[in-house]
């Protein structure tokens, strides 16, 4: 038996082996960043290509050198990636990391801390609390969200989880506490804009309200923002029917167009009816690091909870959603479960925060380390410069659209997303997107605005420059001028397609 234990332990990577392999991996990442622009943004291979290149069974003996693993990474995995760090990646929303973030994540992984309780690693909890207060200061959030008052912040994995947690807390409040013990004992309702994120519907379904538990509220046809009058009407109709309005989810920066719901009016309605207001600012919340963009947060003082994703536009690698509540006692009361094996003197003293009570899972990674690294490396001014660069680059692209009669803007662009289309039918615009993406130089995605197929260009990579914006426009312009596409948009123009926003 002792010999067997020795043989098993020999498979572990000792500190010297880790140091050598770690240097190789860091060098690999640095080389990847230095060359990512030379790669196609997205793969062209058919589904199953990567899986087919991998062995069908795991290795028996192990001990492969890191050089062999990195070689397969280069030849098998990387060609099958969509390169979110590419300066020509303009799809969805940015999901950019940075050197400081990667280093913070590396330290977190190396420490292997489990931060479910204060007692399970005090520094993990306390650093997170301070980082959330730093972020609240950076965005100039209302004082009620700071840990020095009744509220506070916590890092969730994503805005989807933040919305679910907010929904559960809202149900606890709307039921007068019965939800925790008896579950869904009547019909509760949730409300969001028709452009609210799909995670809101998912949260409502997971919470047990069913697909028809969510009310999709009409939007202003010009701004694409939620109509407060339509929200009030839906609430009144549900009250008349005997239903219980539980939560309203307002959005700062909707996924399709980055529309900003009118928080002052929505917040006043929620306050009038005693409804939990959750504000989803997953993408656009980062813009509030810039004082000139804080107009988007007008009315946030009404919110019971708020979240944004540093892992979208604030140079912090996925996963990192910053979620705040105005009253942490409500959240903890809704979610806390305390088995005997987690009891400890610190928790029972009431003097510490146990973040296990602020989320769905019990376990927690040391995510605040990467925030700490990012905030200390860039500082307030560095982060503001990054946001302002994205906004300026988006405006540069929008100006190209405005001055070309073939194209039209489909929505306002207060941040770094531009929604636009050819003055043509949906099929032609879809063909334009496919043709442009097929070059491998850029990658855009699409949505529908007012029912019409619309292209989206989302700026966010720290490597994106004016040259990349100009290249994207050139590719789109050239594709629009080609044969079939040219005939289609000219026909639509003759038919009187209206000018965009």
N, C-alpha and C positions, 0 to 999 in steps of 0.2 A: 504493500500500500504506500509506504513512503516514496518508493521509486516512481510509482504512478503519479503522485502529487508533484514530484520534481519535473516529470516530463510535461505535465499539464502547464505548470507555471512557466516553463520555458517558452510557451507560445505567447506570453504577454510581452508587449512592447515596453522595454525598459526606458528610462529617461534619456539615455544616450541615443538609442535607436529612434525614439520619438523626436529628439532634437534634429537628427539628420534627416528623417523623413519630413519633419515639419518645415525645415528650410526648403526642401524640394517642392512641397505643396505651395508654400507662400510664393516661391519663384514661379511656379506654374500659374497661379492666380494673377500675379503681376504681368506675366507674359500674355495671358489671356486678355487682360484689360488693354494692354498695349497694342494688341492686334485685332481686337474684336471688330473694329470698323472695316477690316478687310474681308470679313466673312459675310455671307448672305444673312440678312436679318432673321429669316425664318427658313426652315428646311423645306425641300421640295419632294423628298422621298415619300413613298406611300406608307400608310399605317402598317405597323408590324415590322418595319425595317430594323429598328433597334433591338426589339425582342428576338428577332431571328438571328442576330449576330452574337447573342449571349448563349452560354452553355445552358442546357436544360436542367442541370443538376449543380448543386453547390460543390466547391472543392472539398476534397477529403482531407488532405494533409495541411493545407494552408502554408504560411510562410512565404508567400510570394513577395518579392521586393516591391517597394513603393514605385520604383521606376516602371515595373511591368503594369501596375495598376494605372499609373498616369498615361502610359502608352495606349492602353485600351480606352481610357477617358478621351484621349485625343482622337482615336480612330473610330470609336463606336458611339460614345455619348454626345460629344460636342457637335458632330454633324447633324444630330437629331434635335438640337435645341432651337427654340426661339430665343434670340439674344436680347433680353430685356435691357441690358446695359449698353446696347448698340446706340450710337448717336442718331441713327436713322429709325429707331423704334419709336413710332408715334401711335401705337395702338392702345386701346382700353384707357387706363390711366398709368402714369409712370409707376414703376415698382423698383426704384433705384436704391442701390446700396452705396457704400463708400468705404474707403480704406479704414477710417476709424471705426465704423460700424462692424466690419469684418473682424477687426482686432478685438473689439469688445465681445463679439460672439465667440471668438476663439477662447478668450479668457473664461467666459461663462461655461463653455463646453469643458474646458480643462478643469475648472473647479468642480463641476458636476453637482452643484448645489441644488437641493430640493427646498423650495421656498414656500411651502404650503402654510407654515406657521411662522410667527416671529421666532418662537423657540427653536424651530428647525434650522434656522440660520438668521440671526438678528440683522446682520448687515444687509442681507438680501432684501428684507422688508424695508428697512430704514432708508437705504439708498433709493428704492423705488418711490417711497413717499416723497422724498426730497426732489427727485427728478420730476415727478408729476407736479409738484409745486413750482419747479423751475419752468416747466412747460406752460403752466397756467399764467405765470408772470410774463413769459415770452409772448403769449397770445393775448395778454391783458384780459383774461377771463374774469367773470364776476367773483368777488371775494367769497361768495358762498360755496365755491368749488374748492377752496384751499383747505388743506388738512388742519390748519390752525383754527378753523371753525367747525360747524357741524357736518360739512361735506368732506370731499376728498377725492383723490384719483387713484386709479389702478390700471395696470397694463393688461389688456385682453389680447388674444391672438389676432383678432380682426374685428372690423366694425359689425360683422354678422353676429359675433358672440356678444358684442356690446348691446346690440339691438335686442337680442334674446334676453339678456339679463335685465335690461330696462323693462321689457314686456312683463317678465315675471314679477319684478318689483311693483309694476303698475297694477297687475292683477291682485297682488297682495293688498295694495291700498284700496283698490276699487271694491274688493270683497269684504273690507273691514277686518282683514286677517283670516277670514274663513278659508281662503284659497290654500293656505299652507296645510290645513288639516283635511278639508273636504274636497279640494280640487275645484273643478269647474262645475259650480252648482246652479248656474244660470247662463244666459247668453251675454257674453261680453263682446265689446266691439273695439276694434283698432282702426285708426284712420291715417291715411297718408296720401300724398299726391299720386296721380296716375303715373308720374315719373319717379316715384319712390323706388328704391333699390329692391331687387327680388329677394334679398335677405330679410326684408320686413315681412313679406308673405311667409317665408320659411319659418321665421321666428313665431309668427302667429299660429301656424300649423303645429309646430313643435310644442307650443304652450297649450295646445288642446282646444283652440277656438275654431278650428276647421277653416277650410278655404274661404267660406262665406263669412268668416269672422272679421275680415278686413274690408273696410270701405275705401274704394279708390276715388279720391276727390278730384274734381275737374280742375284744370289749370287755365290760366290766362293765355289766350291764343298768341299773344305777342311776346310775353315774358316767359312762358312755359312754367310759371310758378303757381303754387296752390292758391285757389280762390278762397279767401276767408268766408265769404258769404255761402259758398257751397259747403264748406266744412260745417258751419253753423246749422245749415239746413239738414245735413246728414245726422248731426248729433240730435237735433230736435226730433227728427223722424224716428230715430232709434229709441229715444226716451218715451215717445208716444206709444211705441210698440212694446214697451216694457223691458227693453234691452238696457245694458249698462255700459256706457262709454268708459273705456279703461285707459287708452293711451292714444296719443297723437304723435306721429313721427314726422317732424318737419325736416327738410333737407337744405343744407347750405352747399350748393354745387351738385345738382343731380347728375346721374351718370350719363344720361344722353346728351345734355346740353350745358351742364353746370348752372342751371337755373337756381335762384336763391328764393326760397319761400319767405313770405313776409312775416318774420317772427313777431314783431310787435302786435300785429293784429291776431295772429294765431295764438300767441301767448296769452293775450287778454281773454280770448274765448276759453282757453283751457283753464285759466284762473277762475273764470266765471262759473264754469261747470265742475270744477274740482278734478280735472282730468290730468293725468301724468303727461308731461311734454318731454319727449326725447328728441334731441337735435342731432341728426346725422350729418356730420361735416367731414366724412371720411377722406375725401380728396381735398376739398377747398379749404378746410380748416387751417392747413399750414400757411395759407396766404396771410392769415392774421398776424404773422410775425412782422409784417410790414404795416406800419400805422395807417398808410393810405388805403389799405385794403380791409381795414377793420369795420368798415360800414356793413359788411356782411353779417356781423355779429350783433347788430342792433336788435334789441329785444331778447337777448340771451339771458337776461336776468329773470325771465319767466321760466326758464328750463329747469326741469327736475333732473335731467341727465343730458350729457353731451359727449360726443366722441369725435376724434379725428385720427387719421392713420399717419404717423411719422414714416411708416414704411411705403407711403406713396410719394410724397413730394418733399420730404424732409431728410433725405439722404441716410435713412436708417433702414437696414435690411429687414425684410419680412422675417418673422411676424412681430408686429408691434402696433397695437391700437391703444391710444390714450383715451380712457373713459373716466368721466367724472360724474359724481352725484352731488346734489345739493344737501341731501340728508343721508349720511351713510347708515344711520340707525335703521331706516326703512329697508334698505338693501340687505343689511345683515339679518334683520328679523325675517325677511322673506326666504333667505337662502341658507342660513346656518343649520348645520347638522353636526353634532358633537359626540362621536363615539368615545368610549372610555379611553381607548389607546391614544387619543389626541389630547386628553386633558393635561394641563400643566399649570403651574403657579402663575406664570406670566399672563397667560390668556385669562385666567380667572380673576386676576387683579384688575382687569379692564384698562390697564395702562398701555397696552400695545395693540397694533393692528394685525389681524390674522387674515391675509388676503384670500385664503381658501373660502371665506364667507362672501367674497365679492364676485364670484365666478361660478361656472358650472363644474369644471373639473376640480379635483382636490389638489393635484400636483401642479407645480409652477416652476418654470425655468427662470434663470436669473437674467431676464430681458433688460432690466434697467441698466446693466453694464454698457450695452451698446449705445444707449441714449447718452450715458455719462461721457463716453468717449467722443461721440458726435458733437455734443454740445460744447465740450471743452476744446475740441479741435477747431470747430468753425466759429463758435461764439455767435452772438446775436447778429453782428454785422455780416458775417460770412453767410449765415442762413438767409438773411434778407437779400443779399446779393444774388444768391441762387434763385430765390423766388422771383425777384425782379427780372432776372435774365430770362426765365421762362415766359413771363408775361410779355416782355418786349419781343421775344422771338415769335410768339403767337401773333402779336400785332403785326409783325413784319409779314407773316404769311397771310393774315387777313387782308392786308393792304393789297397784296397780289390778287386776291380773289375779287376785291372791290373794283379793281381797275381793269378787269378782264370781262368783257360782255358775255362771254360764254358761260361764266360761273355766277353763282350767287351765294351769299352767306345765308345760313338757315336759322341762325340764332345769335344772340349777343355772345361776346367772348370776354367776360371780365377777368378771366384767369389765364391759363395757358392751353385751353382747348378751343379749337376752331371747328365749327360745324359748317359744312359747305356742300355744294353739289353743282353739277352741270345743269344748265337749263334744258333738261331732257327728262325722259321717262325713267322709271326705276331700273329697268333692265340695263339701260345705257350707263347709269351711274354704277350699278353693280359691276358691269364690264370694265369701267374705268378703274374701280378699286382693284379688281383682279389683275388687270394689266399692269398697273403700277406696282403692286406688291410682287408680281412675278419677276420684276427686275432684281429682286434680292437686295436692293439698296435701301429701301424704306419698307415700313410695315404700318399700315393704317387699318382701322376697323370702321364699322358703320353702325348706324342706328336709324330710327325713323322719327322725323319731326313733322308734326301735323299730318301723319300718315304717309309721308314721302321718304323714300330711301335717301339717306344722307351720309356723307363721309365725315369721319372724325379724325382730326390730327391733334394729338395730345403731346405737348412738349414737356420734358421733365428730366432727361438725362443730363448729368453735369458735363458730359462730353459734347452735347449738341451745340453747334455754333450757327452763325448766320449762313455759313457755307452749306450746312446740312439742310437748313430751311429752304435755301435757294435751290438746292438739288432736288428736294421733294417737289417744289413747284415746277421745276423744269420737267421732271418725269411726268407729272400729272398733265402739264400743258401739252407735252409731246404726245402723250397717249390720247388726249382729247382731240388732237389734230389728225390722228390716224383714221383712215378709211371709214369704216362702219360707224365709229363713234362720232366723227365729224358730221356725217349725214344725219345722225340721230339728233344731235344737239341743235343743228341748224333748223331741222324740222320743228323742234319744240319751240325754238325762238320765234319762228314765223307764226306759231300758234299762240304766241302772246304769254309765255311763261312770265310770272311776276318777279320783280326784283326782290331779293332776299333782304334779311335784316341788316 
